[in-house]
């Protein structure tokens, strides 16, 4: 048995590490460690519900809009339950959906190109796909240019990005005029044109497979499809298998019916269960047996106290808690949303990934690409439905007593904020993030988290180069870039593997002792 | 090449292309927001900076193709510039770790900072967390589980408005400069790229009392605010988004120093106040608790005696008359004035708070010679 320690696995909000046990060429056990703690929930307690949105919005500089809106929704829910608030204006909800959609495009572009793309580039993985080379490839650079345009679109409404301030309980502070909305639309269209026409996907797929590139069909599309083709060729459909259980809070309400484009519910045992908000909230518990928090810090997020740190706790290995739905792990993110909603554009997951609801490394990438295509059109619809003359802000009460839950569905997966307010002051706060669902630690029963389970069974032909394990980790969009530090349990030998860099023909391996 | 970009950032960076210059970027208790902000920099972009100007980033957890242990090995042990994003936990050191110590245990950020900072030529704290502690250092108001701040988070050389932070008040990097603080949640990308370019050129940015480069952090948000006319007329919004000055719904603009109202964000797109969002004071040391509750009129802790907002408007107007002129002059001169060695005494001769509109009633202290050079 060889113990493999991956630290740091960077590119998520915070610090992360992964420990693997490898036996006979396959991973037999994995432990996912979140290595940063700041205490957002503890800091939020004792403050104004309005300040919570500002504070928790800064929990993540990558997913900034999502937390801000999730917290605002929790505050609004608490005030509504207290009978002190009627809800934000419909127009504000449309704008929130629209900016979340723009954010989806931004995050998917960054993830596919800057974080996952290099894994399948010529420079790193010798695949022949030079446009994906980090910082040098035309595709990579094009994605960075386009992410700026999307951030500019977000700044039109939010004042700046990252960390826009305009999204607060009661609605949205800004009053964009028709010209501003048009500016945002044109930004989204520019990025959409870079991406390419949706209907060109089959032709682009054929081009990529034949080594041809037609920029008329969309540079972004060509590069994204290149990633998928390279990933398929590298066998990632057989990696990173999850339990095929998914959960989504749903997103993008149709203004007329309230129906969501992405459905709310869970998928398990081969079928979809549409769930109400209450059913979702009632089903969630958090476990802290393997977390650096006291054992009584877990439980239902509607009741549990803010997490109490216990950094010296025996057997604990993560600053993350272990959320479960009705006791089960649930995968969240684009694959979860599309599986629950029944979308598989061009049957890409059915044809490439072994089935539209199959949880594996390739399908997570395919779903992210498919979702980018779905969402860019939805954003323009939402912006079209937005009326610059309608109100965007309702009076939010200063003083009330109530409990609220804000469910939201950011690009990386489900997000929920829980807030208890007494006399206008927050008495209790809880946040459950998508990353917790996917890469948290084991639960009280010892059941591994989604990522800990997905990596088990991944073949490791060469323990000094478990590239496929890293591809699996990255497919979850915790955005990990890992080097590998391998040593035996009794430290009889120590080997350091240097992952490939642009320009290297292969891995450079340094062996000490 | 400079003509391709033709900005002060590019000009400054161009001068730094004589040799490879090594930069290490660490993340403490961070949200990666400063990195994401830096990715929004334009003219030049970050990728142009790396590619064309030969700034060698030997470690950056989000950007480098090298990863993990290999990344740590490639990290310069005596970098030209050490950048920290995020605060450093001191009471719970395991609350931010990176890689391993020789004994296999996780290595806390505080160890990394203590090791690398003395070896660096320049040390830069990007963002409010690395500079002053930021939100991880915000007060634990209900004293849950005892601690005043949950993890004992500090900035590199400041804890909120006070020294010392992790490195102590007397710390100086190889250049002789203390930690250069780029407050902000996040700071503007220009602040980061231009400051890095400046120090790489061997120039010394003139710093204020919180060690922030003055060209960015001297103007008051209030001075150039879109809503300033409403303030001066005493017309105040009842809630964010309403017409009127946002002072009474929590705007910290009269207490917050940065030039974002002029510079604007995301390639000149907008700024917080332009979309009806009250300034939360994120550029200032002491942000969060100094200005909270963020939705209520900021306690006028810096005023001497009772001053009405209308008075404050008048007082600030006096200051603005001087301030705008000074700012315009400075924009023209850019960073070229910060020649090494000629910075002299960078203090303005007073430790007084210079963060309130009424400072303008004594223009001599607020707008001394250092603003108009």
Interface residues (C-beta under 8 A of the other chain):
Chain A: X5 X6 X7 X8 X9 X10 X11 X13 X14 X15 X17 X35 X36 X37 X38 X39 X42 X43 X45 X46 X47 X48 X50 X51 X54 X55 X58 X59 X60 X61 X62 X64 X118 X123 X124 X134 X135 X136 X141 X144 X145 X147 X148 X151 X152 X154 X155 X156 X157 X158 X159 X160 X161 X162 X163 X164 X165 X166 X168 X170 X171 X172 X173 X174 X175 X176 X292 X305 X306 X308 X309 X311 X319 X392 X393 X395 X396 X479 X481 X482 X483 X484 X485 X487 X491 X496 X497 X498 X499 X501 X502
Chain B: X27 X29 X30 X31 X32 X33 X34 X35 X36 X37 X39 X40 X42 X45 X46 X47 X50 X51 X61 X62 X63 X64 X65 X66 X67 X68 X69 X70 X71 X72 X73 X89 X92 X94 X95 X96 X97 X98 X99 X100 X104 X106 X135 X136 X138 X139 X140 X141 X142 X144 X145 X150 X151 X153 X185 X186 X239 X240 X241 X242 X260 X265 X266 X267 X269 X270 X271 X272 X273 X274 X275 X276 X277 X278 X280 X282 X288 X292 X293 X294 X295 X296
